[in-house]
């Protein structure tokens, strides 16, 4: 069989066509895989950015919690401490009610307008 005759045979043509289809399928699978990898990469980049922002927020919070101002505020508000040589004044909310108590009467909380009313109208 001659080279020209071999190239023009139907069997060789079908084999080349099958080979091209096989290569095309491989390329298509590679394209799908690359597209999935790119999507996963984009997702991971978004997660990385979100985690970096969260890390920055936590870092700022940690810096604040370790600051002297925060420690001083906690010592003053929660532990009732004061600096050496400092004078602390305690200002009550209003004049004492009957019986010398500043608590609202009958176990209910008094609103501001009730306090004013009691101050001006029931000042015995």
C-alpha positions in Angstrom: 0.0 0.0 0.0 1.3 3.4 -0.9 1.5 6.3 1.4 -1.1 8.3 -0.6 -3.5 5.4 -0.7 -3.0 4.9 3.1 -3.8 8.5 3.8 -6.9 8.5 1.6 -8.4 5.3 3.2 -11.6 5.6 5.2 -10.1 3.6 8.1 -7.3 6.1 8.6 -9.7 9.0 8.3 -12.0 7.4 11.0 -9.0 6.8 13.3 -7.8 10.4 12.9 -11.3 11.6 13.5 -11.6 9.4 16.7 -8.2 10.6 17.8 -9.2 14.3 17.3 -12.5 13.6 19.2 -10.4 12.0 22.1 -8.1 15.1 22.2 -11.1 17.4 22.1 -12.7 15.6 25.0 -9.4 15.8 27.0 -9.2 19.5 26.3 -12.9 20.0 27.4 -12.3 18.1 30.6 -9.2 20.2 31.3 -11.2 23.4 30.6 -13.9 22.3 33.1 -11.3 21.4 35.7 -9.6 24.8 35.3 -12.9 26.6 35.6 -13.7 24.7 38.8 -10.2 25.5 40.2 -10.6 29.2 39.3 -14.0 29.3 41.1 -12.5 27.6 44.2 -9.6 30.0 44.1 -11.9 33.0 44.0 -13.9 31.5 46.9 -10.7 31.0 48.9 -9.5 34.5 48.2 -12.9 35.9 49.5 -12.6 33.8 52.6 -9.0 35.0 53.0 -10.1 38.6 52.8 -12.9 38.1 55.3 -10.6 36.3 57.7 -8.0 39.0 57.3 -10.6 41.7 58.2 -11.7 39.7 61.2 -8.1 39.2 62.3 -7.5 43.0 62.0 -10.6 43.7 64.1 -9.5 41.2 66.7 -6.0 42.7 66.7 -7.5 46.1 67.3 -9.7 44.8 70.1 -6.7 43.1 71.7 -4.7 46.2 71.5 -7.5 48.1 73.2 -7.9 45.5 75.9 -4.2 45.6 76.7 -4.2 49.5 76.8 -3.7 51.3 80.1 -6.9 53.3 79.5 -9.0 50.2 79.4 -7.3 48.7 82.4 -7.9 51.9 84.3 -11.5 52.1 83.3 -12.2 48.5 84.4 -10.4 49.2 87.7 -12.6 52.2 88.3 -15.9 50.9 87.2 -15.8 47.2 88.2 -13.4 47.1 91.1 -14.2 50.6 92.5 -10.5 51.5 92.7 -9.0 55.0 92.5 -5.6 56.4 91.9 -3.4 57.3 94.8 -4.1 60.9 96.0 -7.4 61.0 94.1 -10.6 62.1 95.7 -13.8 60.3 94.6 -17.2 62.0 95.1 -20.4 59.9 95.0 -23.4 61.9 93.8 -26.8 60.4 94.5 -29.7 60.6 92.0 -32.0 62.8 94.1 -33.3 63.6 97.5 -34.1 60.7 99.7 -37.7 59.6 99.7 -39.8 58.9 102.8 -37.9 56.6 105.1 -34.5 57.8 103.9 -34.3 55.5 101.0 -33.5 56.5 97.4 -35.2 53.3 96.1 -38.6 53.6 94.3 -41.6 52.9 96.4 -43.4 49.5 96.4 -40.7 47.7 94.4 -41.5 49.4 91.1 -39.1 51.6 89.2 -39.9 55.3 89.2 -39.7 57.1 86.0 -38.1 60.5 85.7 -41.4 62.4 85.6 -42.6 60.5 88.7 -39.4 61.6 90.6 -40.0 65.2 89.7 -43.7 65.0 90.7 -42.7 63.4 94.0 -40.0 66.0 94.6 -42.3 69.0 94.1 -45.7 67.7 95.3 -44.8 65.4 98.1 -42.0 67.2 99.9 -43.3 66.7 103.4 
